[in-house]
Amino acid sequence: MSVHARFSQLQQQLNGKVIGQQSLVQRLLVVLLADGHLLVEGAPGLAKTRAIQQLADQLAVSFQRIQFTPDLLPADLTGTEIFRPQTGDFNFHPGPLFNQFVLADEINRAPAKVQSALLEAMSERQVSLGGETRKLDEVFLVMATQNPLEQEGTYPLPEAQLDRFLMHTWVSYPGPEEELAIMRLVREEVADLETEAATQLSRQGVMAARRQVMQVHLAEPLERYIVDLVQATRRPGQYDQQLAGWLQLGAGPRASLALDRCSRALAWLQGRKEVLPEDIQQLAPDVLRHRLLLSFEAEAEGISRDAIIQRLLSLVAVA
């Protein structure tokens, strides 16, 4: 079975186990293939933890969930060196960041020092401790969650740190039929009636898939379209004066890189060898949403980032 066929089967299995969250499953796979990290925002109980845990199970990779709290310390993530009086040496005990998949649950509950330790691992793929730098695995994915309902006692991520996430996606409630299917699925799992075999993609399979993703063709007009979209967030006055009043700060070059990688991954997942404009337009909200800083005027008028992105998509033409 080809690598692409294995990923297609994997996506089907995940959609069967994480019902009503097809978009979240797709974004997780896109981020995995694009070698990035995902920020997920949604109310509790919407299968965010289940989605990444099921993906880790199917891929047979190490997984660790970290509940972020105000009293968390950087060493709780990175690990610590413990002195052994018998030998007079320090032994390093790795923390949860040395797993391949990490769920940072309610990341905005932890103080800035803890967040910075996580973000160093995300961007540099390494952990610095005790004057020594330790590399993380090539297959390393962080999914961080934020609860949009409770803001008291939280430490919001600054825009510069949010930029380290490849995408920021929203998770919504399932429909009535999907919720009924969720009830039946959980009942079957409790009764241990699930017999479906896991795909069990290997680490080498993930790396092979990433190489194939980078071979997906992105035509020059679409390259320019990506750049034009990102540039429009910095110079919105060239397209619409009202937009210029809503945007205080646009997206940086990481947004162009993210749209490039993610659109290739989405095209590959859908079995195509070239990127279409629709791929870029579908992923643009998730790539740009957390990279835009709105003005006071936009906040006062209740203008959302998604509304601004949709306006940009309607104004910026494909070359």
ZIWOPE-V987274 format. One record per residue. N is the residue number from 1. RES is the residue in one letter. D_FIRST is the distance of its C-alpha to the first C-alpha in Angstrom with 2 decimals. Layout:
BEGIN
n = [N & N]
res = [RES & RES]
d_first = [D_FIRST & D_FIRST]
END
This chain:
BEGIN
n = [1 & 2 & 3 & 4 & 5 & 6 & 7 & 8 & 9 & 10 & 11 & 12 & 13 & 14 & 15 & 16 & 17 & 18 & 19 & 20 & 21 & 22 & 23 & 24 & 25 & 26 & 27 & 28 & 29 & 30 & 31 & 32 & 33 & 34 & 35 & 36 & 37 & 38 & 39 & 40 & 41 & 42 & 43 & 44 & 45 & 46 & 47 & 48 & 49 & 50 & 51 & 52 & 53 & 54 & 55 & 56 & 57 & 58 & 59 & 60 & 61 & 62 & 63 & 64 & 65 & 66 & 67 & 68 & 69 & 70 & 71 & 72 & 73 & 74 & 75 & 76 & 77 & 78 & 79 & 80 & 81 & 82 & 83 & 84 & 85 & 86 & 87 & 88 & 89 & 90 & 91 & 92 & 93 & 94 & 95 & 96 & 97 & 98 & 99 & 100 & 101 & 102 & 103 & 104 & 105 & 106 & 107 & 108 & 109 & 110 & 111 & 112 & 113 & 114 & 115 & 116 & 117 & 118 & 119 & 120 & 121 & 122 & 123 & 124 & 125 & 126 & 127 & 128 & 129 & 130 & 131 & 132 & 133 & 134 & 135 & 136 & 137 & 138 & 139 & 140 & 141 & 142 & 143 & 144 & 145 & 146 & 147 & 148 & 149 & 150 & 151 & 152 & 153 & 154 & 155 & 156 & 157 & 158 & 159 & 160 & 161 & 162 & 163 & 164 & 165 & 166 & 167 & 168 & 169 & 170 & 171 & 172 & 173 & 174 & 175 & 176 & 177 & 178 & 179 & 180 & 181 & 182 & 183 & 184 & 185 & 186 & 187 & 188 & 189 & 190 & 191 & 192 & 193 & 194 & 195 & 196 & 197 & 198 & 199 & 200 & 201 & 202 & 203 & 204 & 205 & 206 & 207 & 208 & 209 & 210 & 211 & 212 & 213 & 214 & 215 & 216 & 217 & 218 & 219 & 220 & 221 & 222 & 223 & 224 & 225 & 226 & 227 & 228 & 229 & 230 & 231 & 232 & 233 & 234 & 235 & 236 & 237 & 238 & 239 & 240 & 241 & 242 & 243 & 244 & 245 & 246 & 247 & 248 & 249 & 250 & 251 & 252 & 253 & 254 & 255 & 256 & 257 & 258 & 259 & 260 & 261 & 262 & 263 & 264 & 265 & 266 & 267 & 268 & 269 & 270 & 271 & 272 & 273 & 274 & 275 & 276 & 277 & 278 & 279 & 280 & 281 & 282 & 283 & 284 & 285 & 286 & 287 & 288 & 289 & 290 & 291 & 292 & 293 & 294 & 295 & 296 & 297 & 298 & 299 & 300 & 301 & 302 & 303 & 304 & 305 & 306 & 307 & 308 & 309 & 310 & 311 & 312 & 313 & 314 & 315 & 316 & 317 & 318 & 319]
res = [M & S & V & H & A & R & F & S & Q & L & Q & Q & Q & L & N & G & K & V & I & G & Q & Q & S & L & V & Q & R & L & L & V & V & L & L & A & D & G & H & L & L & V & E & G & A & P & G & L & A & K & T & R & A & I & Q & Q & L & A & D & Q & L & A & V & S & F & Q & R & I & Q & F & T & P & D & L & L & P & A & D & L & T & G & T & E & I & F & R & P & Q & T & G & D & F & N & F & H & P & G & P & L & F & N & Q & F & V & L & A & D & E & I & N & R & A & P & A & K & V & Q & S & A & L & L & E & A & M & S & E & R & Q & V & S & L & G & G & E & T & R & K & L & D & E & V & F & L & V & M & A & T & Q & N & P & L & E & Q & E & G & T & Y & P & L & P & E & A & Q & L & D & R & F & L & M & H & T & W & V & S & Y & P & G & P & E & E & E & L & A & I & M & R & L & V & R & E & E & V & A & D & L & E & T & E & A & A & T & Q & L & S & R & Q & G & V & M & A & A & R & R & Q & V & M & Q & V & H & L & A & E & P & L & E & R & Y & I & V & D & L & V & Q & A & T & R & R & P & G & Q & Y & D & Q & Q & L & A & G & W & L & Q & L & G & A & G & P & R & A & S & L & A & L & D & R & C & S & R & A & L & A & W & L & Q & G & R & K & E & V & L & P & E & D & I & Q & Q & L & A & P & D & V & L & R & H & R & L & L & L & S & F & E & A & E & A & E & G & I & S & R & D & A & I & I & Q & R & L & L & S & L & V & A & V & A]
d_first = [0.00 & 3.82 & 6.67 & 8.30 & 6.24 & 6.64 & 10.16 & 10.84 & 10.27 & 12.34 & 14.97 & 15.36 & 15.90 & 18.34 & 20.19 & 20.66 & 22.14 & 24.07 & 25.76 & 27.72 & 26.44 & 23.64 & 25.25 & 25.35 & 21.67 & 20.87 & 23.39 & 22.05 & 18.57 & 20.41 & 22.63 & 19.91 & 18.22 & 21.76 & 22.83 & 25.77 & 27.51 & 28.37 & 31.77 & 31.84 & 35.10 & 35.88 & 38.01 & 37.37 & 35.19 & 32.58 & 29.48 & 29.30 & 29.06 & 26.72 & 24.23 & 23.85 & 24.12 & 21.27 & 19.10 & 20.25 & 19.53 & 15.93 & 15.45 & 17.73 & 20.16 & 23.95 & 25.75 & 29.46 & 31.56 & 34.92 & 37.67 & 39.79 & 43.53 & 46.73 & 47.48 & 44.16 & 44.59 & 42.40 & 42.24 & 40.63 & 37.56 & 37.73 & 39.12 & 42.44 & 44.23 & 46.23 & 49.27 & 49.56 & 53.29 & 52.67 & 51.15 & 52.49 & 49.01 & 46.80 & 43.37 & 40.70 & 39.00 & 36.01 & 35.90 & 33.12 & 32.13 & 30.50 & 27.60 & 24.39 & 24.78 & 28.39 & 29.96 & 33.45 & 35.04 & 38.06 & 38.15 & 41.47 & 43.20 & 43.33 & 45.87 & 45.26 & 45.00 & 42.06 & 40.33 & 40.92 & 39.39 & 36.19 & 36.22 & 36.75 & 33.64 & 31.70 & 33.03 & 33.59 & 30.83 & 33.63 & 36.39 & 39.97 & 42.17 & 45.28 & 45.29 & 41.81 & 38.54 & 35.36 & 31.95 & 29.25 & 25.53 & 23.51 & 21.44 & 24.54 & 24.86 & 28.11 & 28.56 & 32.30 & 34.05 & 37.51 & 39.65 & 41.45 & 44.11 & 45.94 & 47.18 & 50.06 & 49.65 & 46.58 & 46.01 & 44.34 & 42.04 & 43.79 & 42.32 & 41.64 & 39.48 & 37.69 & 36.63 & 34.36 & 31.98 & 29.43 & 29.86 & 32.24 & 31.16 & 33.24 & 32.25 & 34.23 & 35.04 & 32.88 & 34.43 & 36.13 & 33.36 & 30.80 & 33.31 & 33.72 & 29.98 & 30.16 & 33.02 & 31.19 & 28.05 & 30.27 & 32.23 & 29.20 & 28.08 & 31.65 & 31.70 & 28.44 & 26.88 & 23.43 & 20.93 & 17.62 & 15.16 & 14.24 & 10.91 & 12.40 & 11.01 & 12.93 & 15.68 & 14.10 & 11.09 & 13.92 & 15.83 & 13.16 & 12.85 & 16.66 & 16.98 & 15.04 & 17.28 & 20.32 & 19.51 & 19.79 & 23.13 & 26.15 & 29.08 & 32.49 & 34.12 & 31.58 & 32.16 & 35.84 & 35.24 & 33.70 & 36.66 & 39.13 & 37.89 & 38.28 & 41.57 & 42.82 & 42.66 & 45.06 & 47.30 & 47.22 & 50.80 & 49.68 & 48.02 & 50.01 & 53.03 & 52.21 & 48.83 & 50.72 & 52.80 & 49.84 & 47.85 & 49.37 & 46.49 & 43.36 & 39.92 & 39.52 & 37.17 & 34.49 & 34.07 & 33.27 & 30.72 & 29.13 & 29.02 & 27.47 & 24.62 & 24.09 & 24.19 & 21.53 & 19.27 & 20.11 & 19.48 & 16.00 & 15.22 & 16.60 & 14.47 & 17.47 & 18.33 & 21.89 & 23.90 & 26.29 & 29.63 & 28.51 & 25.94 & 28.83 & 31.20 & 28.93 & 28.51 & 32.05 & 33.73 & 31.45 & 31.82 & 35.57 & 36.89 & 37.61 & 38.78 & 41.74 & 45.19 & 47.30 & 51.03 & 53.66 & 54.32 & 50.76 & 50.89 & 54.30 & 53.14 & 50.04 & 47.68 & 44.11 & 41.67 & 39.31 & 42.20 & 42.90 & 39.30 & 39.30 & 42.61 & 41.21 & 38.24 & 40.81 & 42.99 & 40.69 & 39.59 & 36.58 & 38.02]
END
